[in-house]
Amino acid sequence: MLRLEAVTIRNDDFTLGADLAIEPGRRVAVIGPSGAGKSTLIEAIAGFRPPERGRVLWNGRDITAAAPGARPVAMLFQDGNLFPHLDLTANVGLGLDPDLRLDDRQRRQVREAIARVGLATLEGRKPAALSGGQQSRAALARVLVQGRPLLLLDEPFAALGPALKAEMLDLVAELVAETGATLLMVSHDPGDARRIADQVVLVAEGRAEPPRETAALLDNPPPALQAYLGETGA
């Protein structure tokens, strides 16, 4: 279980509070107005933005002060973070060893992850030779190969068209179902939450609220969410 206990996160002059728990294996969308602190929340969980107060716990273990690499977290950013001078195999292999000194078992893991996201015939290609959707799949493979129990997505598919984004969301749902990972996905689109998430964390007015069931929250939104949905469409 992921738990944030009376957490306060500061980002320059902005402050976000959170006191919530997310059960193992849940698929959770993090939604809210632009600038409300969605990415700030994810960065704190990942260890890139330490809380000013409070504790972050995973399965009862305090990870508040743990470095990002020491946390049970794999994170997929909006731009995918693929290195243009490396081929697909090397980019995915970075998820296991930043120096790419991989043994036979790890190389097999890389091949399996690439195959699982549907890129088995493209292992030698560099990012520039991949389509936008293929680049997203490659970034997802690098996350997958890490085998972490907590997967954080910060709007990684925002630049994709609707059909391709839906395809990637479905692939993420399949992967977390197979691995049992807990998913937190930042999105500005309530349709993404309805498609993939069984719960939603609303971030608004300086607070990250405890998760609620997706349909119940989006069908009967509180005022802060209603204002947001009025801008984006439900």
RORODREN-874173 format. One record per residue (C-alpha): z, y, x. Coordinates in steps of 0.001 Angstrom, whole numbers, padded with zeros to 6 digits, always signed. Each point is the difference from the previous one (the first is absolute). Example, Ala and Ser with C-alpha at 12.3 -4.5 7.8 and 13.67 -1.06 7.14 Angstrom:
BEGIN
+007800-004500+012300-000660+003440+001370
//
This chain:
BEGIN
+000000+000000+000000-000788+003531+001118+002804+002452-000710+000265+003732+000616+003619+001069-000327+000590+003720-000652-002857+000865+002349-001008+003576+000790-003275+000513+001870-001006+003361+001429-003582+001029+000737+000047+003553+001379+001444+002066-002881-000531-002756-002574+002786-002444-000932-000372-003268-001888+002854-002085-001396-000146-003704-000816+002513-002543-001259-001845-003116-001096-000587-003714+000526-003205-002046-000083+000166-003731-000573-001848-002433+002314-003598-000743-000911-000425+003008-002270-003218+002028-000058+001085+003625-000280-002169+003099-000376+001397+003286+001305-001444+002823-002078+000675+003660-000615-001461+003487+000428-001662+001087+003228+002619+001128+002496+002836-001722-001867+000917-002177+003000-001761-003335-000596-001143-000360+003611+003338+001341+001228+001751-002855-001814-002320-002625+001489+000328+001471+003492+003794-000204-000244-000142-003662-001009-002413-000709+002859+002240+001759+002519-002265+002939+000824+002318+002523-001660+003714-000886+000386+002226+001036-002910+002324+002919+000433+002626-001865-002030+000419-003399-001610-001125-003502+000928-003150-002116-000209+000711-003730-000337-002184-003082-000066+001638-003170-001330+003390+001538+000720-000848+000939+003593+000295+003662+000907-003348+001090+001497+000620+003749-000262-000095+000506+003766-002508-002761+000816-003268+000954+001681-003147-000462-002113-001086-003071+001969+003400-001628-000500-000164+000262-003791-001314-002698-002351-002808+002389-000925-003786+000112+000280-001593+003305-000982-003554+000881-000943-000835+003695+000282-002607+001981-001885-002518+000032+002860+000492-003659+000950+000588+000909+003682-002863-002119+001359-000906+000662+003632-003718+000823+000265-000468-001494+003500+001413-003418-000999-001730-002682-002006+001429-001467-003184+001756-002884+001762+001755+002349+002434+000978+002465-002719+001643-002780-001998+001575-001483+003128+001856+003271+000596+002202-001002-002909+001419-002760+002192-000007+001552+003481-000870+003596+000928-001193-001273+003401-002214-002658-001649+001430-002759+002182-000296-002663-002680+000606-003710+000391-002044-002674-001788+002299-000020-003030-000221+003757-000398-003778-000006+000362-000108-002589-002770+002195+002254-002155-002447+002852+000541-002992-002129-000976+001793-001236-003118+000968+003529-001063-003556+001246+000475-001340-002905-002028+002572+000570-002726-001226+003549-000614-003630-001163-000075-001218+001236+003399-000394-003283+001883-003618+000710+001026+000747+003508+001298+002607-000701+002675-001997+001631+002817-000844+003234-001811+001579+003355+000774+001253+002230-002837-003104+002209+000032-002086-003062-000886+002203-000803-003024-000229+001517-003467+002947+001901-001457+001089-003039-001973-000312-002248+003043+002103+002410+002036+002684-000138-002694-000094-003788+000118+000287+000084+003799+003064+002267-000179+001506-002301-002602-000601-003017+002258+001950+001700+002793+002906+000461-002404-000329-003562-001268+000117-001581+003452+003420+001535+000651+001595-002179-002672+002680+002563-000889+001925-000391-003272-000290+003689-000970-003464+001529-000382-000344+003787-000281-003311+001581-001059-000458+003774+000167-003108+000596-002142-002250-002073+002286-002789-000311-002579-000075+003596-001252-003403+000693+001579-001678-003027-001600-002013+000074-003201+001591-001356-003189-001593-003466+000102+000742-000543+003691+003548+001306-000366+000619-002414-002881-001325-002830+002173+002388+000930+002831+002959+000288-002365-000758-003460-001360-000189-001355+003552+003375+001551+000866+001504-001551-003136-001348-003418+001018+001352+000317+003536+003512+001035-000984+000080-002792-002585-000953-002501+002699+002504+001280+002571+002861+001012-002305+000129+003423+001640+001578+002996-001703-002546+002779-000542+000503+003757-000220-003227+001890-000575-000334+003774-000128-002678+001097-002444-001029+003161-001824-001774-002059-002673+002070-001489-002863-002865-002444-000542+000815-001561+003378+003572-000551-001143-001130-001653-003216-002401-002234+001902+002253-001308+002753+003661+000983-000467+002673-001605-002142+002345+002930+000702-000304+003704+000762+002156+002324+002087-000447+003563-001224+000361+002671+002689+000467+003451-001503+002285+003019+000180+001544-001045+003293+000944-003525-001097-001413-003511+000335+001155-001670-003196+001004-003688-000252-002934-002264-000904-000920-000538-003629-002441-002370-001639-003507+001420+000285-001161-000134-003605+003306+001253-001393+000045+002999+002340-003658+000990-000332-000086-000511-003764+003162+002068-000554+000177+002347+002986+002896+002384+000661-000884+003717+000107-000690+000151+003758-002374-002950-000238-001560+001290-003220-000933+003230+001762-001561-002002+002832-001881-002338-002320-001311+003013-001878-001695+001100+003218-001325-003386+001141-000535-001936-003222+001835-003218-000822
//
